[in-house]
Amino acid sequence: MTLPQPFQSVRAAALAVLNDHADGLTWKAGAFLGQCCVADRDLSEKQRSWLGSILARAGLPDLAEQAK
């Protein structure tokens, strides 16, 4: 079995959740993911952790270490 590859960008990860796993997202989480899609700066550690939690709940792989 092949393990899923981590997301190489924050935008790709956020879009994957919004496009295919949005059921059950809170308004706040949805707004955060939308902002991740257009952000012009790196995520803080807290934001990166929150995105990781959202990805895990959606059953998606985490961000790659170098993802921006």
MIBANU-508061 format. One record per residue: chain; x, y, z of N, C-alpha, C, O in turn; residue in one letter; residue number from 1. Coordinates in Angstrom, 3 decimals, decimal comma, padded with zeros to 6 digits. Example, Ala and Ser with C-alpha at 12.3 -4.5 7.8 and 13.67 -1.06 7.14 Angstrom:
<rs>
+------+----------+----------+----------+----------+----------+----------+----------+----------+----------+----------+----------+----------+------+--------+
: rovo :       nx :       ny :       nz :      cax :      cay :      caz :       cx :       cy :       cz :       ox :       oy :       oz : voti : rodren :
+------+----------+----------+----------+----------+----------+----------+----------+----------+----------+----------+----------+----------+------+--------+
:    A :  013,190 : -005,690 :  007,800 :  012,300 : -004,500 :  007,800 :  013,200 : -003,300 :  007,800 :  014,236 : -003,319 :  008,465 :    A :      1 :
:    A :  012,850 : -002,250 :  007,080 :  013,670 : -001,060 :  007,140 :  012,900 :  000,030 :  007,870 :  013,409 :  001,138 :  008,039 :    S :      2 :
+------+----------+----------+----------+----------+----------+----------+----------+----------+----------+----------+----------+----------+------+--------+
</rs>
This chain:
<rs>
+------+----------+----------+----------+----------+----------+----------+----------+----------+----------+----------+----------+----------+------+--------+
: rovo :       nx :       ny :       nz :      cax :      cay :      caz :       cx :       cy :       cz :       ox :       oy :       oz : voti : rodren :
+------+----------+----------+----------+----------+----------+----------+----------+----------+----------+----------+----------+----------+------+--------+
:    A :  000,842 : -001,181 :  000,000 :  000,000 :  000,000 :  000,000 :  000,889 :  001,247 :  000,000 :  001,835 :  001,337 :  000,782 :    M :      1 :
:    A :  000,588 :  002,192 : -000,864 :  001,343 :  003,422 : -000,972 :  000,773 :  004,452 : -000,004 : -000,435 :  004,686 :  000,037 :    T :      2 :
:    A :  001,654 :  005,057 :  000,766 :  001,220 :  006,110 :  001,681 :  000,938 :  007,382 :  000,893 :  001,634 :  007,680 : -000,078 :    L :      3 :
:    A : -000,088 :  008,141 :  001,312 : -000,365 :  009,398 :  000,611 :  000,787 :  010,382 :  000,796 :  001,384 :  010,464 :  001,870 :    P :      4 :
:    A :  001,084 :  011,109 : -000,243 :  002,165 :  012,084 : -000,213 :  001,705 :  013,342 :  000,520 :  000,559 :  013,764 :  000,360 :    Q :      5 :
:    A :  002,581 :  013,945 :  001,318 :  002,209 :  015,199 :  001,978 :  001,975 :  016,302 :  000,954 :  002,529 :  016,276 : -000,145 :    P :      6 :
:    A :  001,154 :  017,261 :  001,325 :  000,889 :  018,400 :  000,448 :  002,136 :  019,263 :  000,344 :  002,804 :  019,531 :  001,342 :    F :      7 :
:    A :  002,441 :  019,695 : -000,872 :  003,626 :  020,508 : -001,121 :  003,362 :  022,002 : -000,965 :  004,299 :  022,800 : -000,966 :    Q :      8 :
:    A :  002,096 :  022,386 : -000,831 :  001,782 :  023,803 : -000,612 :  000,571 :  023,923 :  000,304 : -000,299 :  023,052 :  000,342 :    S :      9 :
:    A :  000,544 :  025,019 :  001,032 : -000,581 :  025,319 :  001,916 : -001,854 :  025,480 :  001,077 : -002,921 :  025,004 :  001,464 :    V :     10 :
:    A : -001,736 :  026,143 : -000,058 : -002,893 :  026,366 : -000,927 : -003,505 :  025,047 : -001,393 : -004,724 :  024,882 : -001,362 :    R :     11 :
:    A : -002,673 :  024,120 : -001,819 : -003,175 :  022,822 : -002,287 : -003,891 :  022,076 : -001,162 : -004,933 :  021,461 : -001,387 :    A :     12 :
:    A : -003,338 :  022,131 :  000,033 : -003,955 :  021,457 :  001,173 : -005,310 :  022,080 :  001,497 : -006,296 :  021,369 :  001,692 :    A :     13 :
:    A : -005,356 :  023,413 :  001,555 : -006,605 :  024,101 :  001,877 : -007,672 :  023,838 :  000,818 : -008,834 :  023,596 :  001,146 :    A :     14 :
:    A : -007,277 :  023,886 : -000,447 : -008,240 :  023,628 : -001,523 : -008,760 :  022,197 : -001,491 : -009,930 :  021,959 : -001,791 :    L :     15 :
:    A : -007,914 :  021,251 : -001,134 : -008,351 :  019,854 : -001,055 : -009,461 :  019,706 : -000,021 : -010,438 :  018,994 : -000,256 :    A :     16 :
:    A : -009,319 :  020,367 :  001,112 : -010,362 :  020,303 :  002,140 : -011,620 :  021,007 :  001,645 : -012,714 :  020,449 :  001,729 :    V :     17 :
:    A : -011,478 :  022,209 :  001,138 : -012,646 :  022,966 :  000,692 : -013,378 :  022,290 : -000,455 : -014,608 :  022,308 : -000,497 :    L :     18 :
:    A : -012,646 :  021,698 : -001,380 : -013,268 :  021,070 : -002,547 : -013,949 :  019,746 : -002,228 : -015,027 :  019,465 : -002,752 :    N :     19 :
:    A : -013,338 :  018,933 : -001,379 : -013,824 :  017,562 : -001,226 : -014,177 :  017,135 :  000,193 : -014,720 :  016,046 :  000,383 :    D :     20 :
:    A : -013,885 :  017,957 :  001,189 : -014,095 :  017,540 :  002,579 : -014,676 :  018,653 :  003,440 : -014,372 :  018,734 :  004,630 :    H :     21 :
:    A : -015,500 :  019,503 :  002,863 : -016,017 :  020,671 :  003,583 : -017,159 :  020,345 :  004,535 : -017,479 :  021,160 :  005,400 :    A :     22 :
:    A : -017,781 :  019,179 :  004,401 : -018,885 :  018,821 :  005,293 : -018,416 :  018,854 :  006,740 : -017,403 :  018,245 :  007,086 :    D :     23 :
:    A : -019,144 :  019,558 :  007,570 : -018,829 :  019,616 :  008,985 : -017,829 :  020,683 :  009,379 : -017,535 :  020,840 :  010,564 :    G :     24 :
:    A : -017,296 :  021,426 :  008,408 : -016,379 :  022,511 :  008,755 : -017,150 :  023,643 :  009,429 : -018,282 :  023,943 :  009,051 :    L :     25 :
:    A : -016,542 :  024,254 :  010,409 : -017,141 :  025,445 :  011,008 : -016,918 :  026,620 :  010,069 : -016,072 :  026,567 :  009,177 :    T :     26 :
:    A : -017,684 :  027,673 :  010,278 : -017,510 :  028,882 :  009,479 : -016,093 :  029,406 :  009,661 : -015,456 :  029,831 :  008,697 :    W :     27 :
:    A : -015,600 :  029,375 :  010,890 : -014,258 :  029,883 :  011,188 : -013,189 :  029,074 :  010,457 : -012,252 :  029,645 :  009,900 :    K :     28 :
:    A : -013,325 :  027,744 :  010,456 : -012,356 :  026,894 :  009,759 : -012,421 :  027,140 :  008,255 : -011,387 :  027,190 :  007,590 :    A :     29 :
:    A : -013,629 :  027,292 :  007,716 : -013,776 :  027,565 :  006,291 : -013,138 :  028,887 :  005,902 : -012,486 :  028,987 :  004,862 :    G :     30 :
:    A : -013,326 :  029,907 :  006,740 : -012,716 :  031,212 :  006,479 : -011,196 :  031,116 :  006,542 : -010,500 :  031,707 :  005,717 :    A :     31 :
:    A : -010,686 :  030,381 :  007,507 : -009,242 :  030,187 :  007,628 : -008,685 :  029,496 :  006,385 : -007,650 :  029,906 :  005,860 :    F :     32 :
:    A : -009,362 :  028,457 :  005,916 : -008,896 :  027,746 :  004,719 : -008,921 :  028,656 :  003,497 : -008,013 :  028,607 :  002,667 :    L :     33 :
:    A : -009,946 :  029,478 :  003,381 : -010,008 :  030,434 :  002,278 : -008,843 :  031,413 :  002,316 : -008,264 :  031,742 :  001,281 :    G :     34 :
:    A : -008,505 :  031,871 :  003,505 : -007,370 :  032,780 :  003,650 : -006,063 :  032,073 :  003,311 : -005,153 :  032,686 :  002,752 :    Q :     35 :
:    A : -005,965 :  030,788 :  003,644 : -004,763 :  030,019 :  003,307 : -004,561 :  029,950 :  001,789 : -003,427 :  029,888 :  001,313 :    C :     36 :
:    A : -005,646 :  029,961 :  001,047 : -005,564 :  029,868 : -000,411 : -004,966 :  031,109 : -001,056 : -004,406 :  031,032 : -002,150 :    C :     37 :
:    A : -005,080 :  032,246 : -000,391 : -004,618 :  033,501 : -000,991 : -003,532 :  034,196 : -000,173 : -003,132 :  035,314 : -000,501 :    V :     38 :
:    A : -003,056 :  033,555 :  000,876 : -002,066 :  034,183 :  001,764 : -000,784 :  034,511 :  001,007 : -000,330 :  033,759 :  000,145 :    A :     39 :
:    A : -000,223 :  035,653 :  001,360 :  001,028 :  036,072 :  000,730 :  002,199 :  035,992 :  001,717 :  003,235 :  036,625 :  001,515 :    D :     40 :
:    A :  002,023 :  035,214 :  002,775 :  003,085 :  035,016 :  003,766 :  002,974 :  033,618 :  004,340 :  001,953 :  032,949 :  004,184 :    R :     41 :
:    A :  004,024 :  033,184 :  005,000 :  004,043 :  031,853 :  005,605 :  003,075 :  031,799 :  006,787 :  002,783 :  032,817 :  007,414 :    D :     42 :
:    A :  002,589 :  030,606 :  007,074 :  001,736 :  030,412 :  008,242 :  002,582 :  030,442 :  009,505 :  003,751 :  030,055 :  009,497 :    L :     43 :
:    A :  001,973 :  030,906 :  010,586 :  002,628 :  030,819 :  011,885 :  002,590 :  029,350 :  012,332 :  001,890 :  028,537 :  011,728 :    S :     44 :
:    A :  003,318 :  029,023 :  013,354 :  003,295 :  027,642 :  013,866 :  001,889 :  027,254 :  014,317 :  001,449 :  026,129 :  014,085 :    E :     45 :
:    A :  001,187 :  028,186 :  014,961 : -000,176 :  027,911 :  015,423 : -001,111 :  027,662 :  014,236 : -001,926 :  026,740 :  014,272 :    K :     46 :
:    A : -000,997 :  028,476 :  013,192 : -001,828 :  028,298 :  011,994 : -001,499 :  026,982 :  011,300 : -002,396 :  026,269 :  010,848 :    Q :     47 :
:    A : -000,221 :  026,666 :  011,219 :  000,206 :  025,416 :  010,588 : -000,340 :  024,212 :  011,353 : -000,763 :  023,222 :  010,757 :    R :     48 :
:    A : -000,323 :  024,312 :  012,669 : -000,868 :  023,245 :  013,507 : -002,373 :  023,088 :  013,293 : -002,878 :  021,969 :  013,204 :    S :     49 :
:    A : -003,079 :  024,205 :  013,210 : -004,520 :  024,165 :  012,987 : -004,825 :  023,539 :  011,626 : -005,726 :  022,707 :  011,514 :    W :     50 :
:    A : -004,092 :  023,929 :  010,610 : -004,296 :  023,336 :  009,287 : -004,024 :  021,836 :  009,339 : -004,757 :  021,048 :  008,742 :    L :     51 :
:    A : -002,981 :  021,446 :  010,045 : -002,683 :  020,019 :  010,206 : -003,823 :  019,265 :  010,866 : -004,134 :  018,140 :  010,475 :    G :     52 :
:    A : -004,449 :  019,877 :  011,865 : -005,594 :  019,249 :  012,541 : -006,784 :  019,105 :  011,593 : -007,459 :  018,075 :  011,582 :    S :     53 :
:    A : -007,031 :  020,139 :  010,807 : -008,134 :  020,090 :  009,836 : -007,879 :  018,993 :  008,804 : -008,790 :  018,244 :  008,454 :    I :     54 :
:    A : -006,644 :  018,900 :  008,318 : -006,292 :  017,860 :  007,345 : -006,478 :  016,475 :  007,944 : -007,013 :  015,580 :  007,289 :    L :     55 :
:    A : -006,041 :  016,292 :  009,179 : -006,175 :  014,984 :  009,840 : -007,640 :  014,599 :  009,991 : -008,007 :  013,453 :  009,730 :    A :     56 :
:    A : -008,485 :  015,545 :  010,412 : -009,920 :  015,256 :  010,564 : -010,564 :  014,891 :  009,232 : -011,522 :  014,119 :  009,189 :    R :     57 :
:    A : -010,037 :  015,446 :  008,152 : -010,568 :  015,156 :  006,816 : -009,986 :  013,863 :  006,242 : -010,395 :  013,419 :  005,170 :    A :     58 :
:    A : -009,029 :  013,259 :  006,956 : -008,412 :  012,030 :  006,465 : -007,404 :  012,271 :  005,356 : -007,127 :  011,380 :  004,554 :    G :     59 :
:    A : -006,859 :  013,472 :  005,312 : -005,893 :  013,843 :  004,275 : -004,475 :  013,847 :  004,846 : -004,298 :  013,951 :  006,060 :    L :     60 :
:    A : -003,469 :  013,736 :  003,983 : -002,092 :  013,784 :  004,462 : -001,744 :  015,170 :  005,005 : -002,429 :  016,151 :  004,716 :    P :     61 :
:    A : -000,694 :  015,236 :  005,778 : -000,234 :  016,490 :  006,371 :  000,511 :  017,318 :  005,335 :  000,685 :  016,892 :  004,194 :    D :     62 :
:    A :  000,943 :  018,490 :  005,738 :  001,785 :  019,338 :  004,910 :  003,204 :  018,794 :  004,880 :  003,687 :  018,245 :  005,870 :    L :     63 :
:    A :  003,863 :  018,945 :  003,752 :  005,282 :  018,635 :  003,685 :  006,018 :  019,651 :  004,550 :  005,553 :  020,777 :  004,726 :    A :     64 :
:    A :  007,141 :  019,261 :  005,077 :  007,924 :  020,142 :  005,945 :  008,215 :  021,494 :  005,290 :  008,157 :  022,533 :  005,948 :    E :     65 :
:    A :  008,525 :  021,475 :  004,012 :  008,898 :  022,695 :  003,299 :  007,720 :  023,407 :  002,652 :  007,916 :  024,400 :  001,951 :    Q :     66 :
:    A :  006,506 :  022,926 :  002,868 :  005,313 :  023,525 :  002,239 :  005,154 :  024,981 :  002,628 :  005,304 :  025,352 :  003,792 :    A :     67 :
:    A :  004,844 :  025,804 :  001,626 :  004,588 :  027,240 :  001,841 :  003,292 :  027,617 :  001,200 :  002,887 :  028,778 :  001,262 :    K :     68 :
+------+----------+----------+----------+----------+----------+----------+----------+----------+----------+----------+----------+----------+------+--------+
</rs>
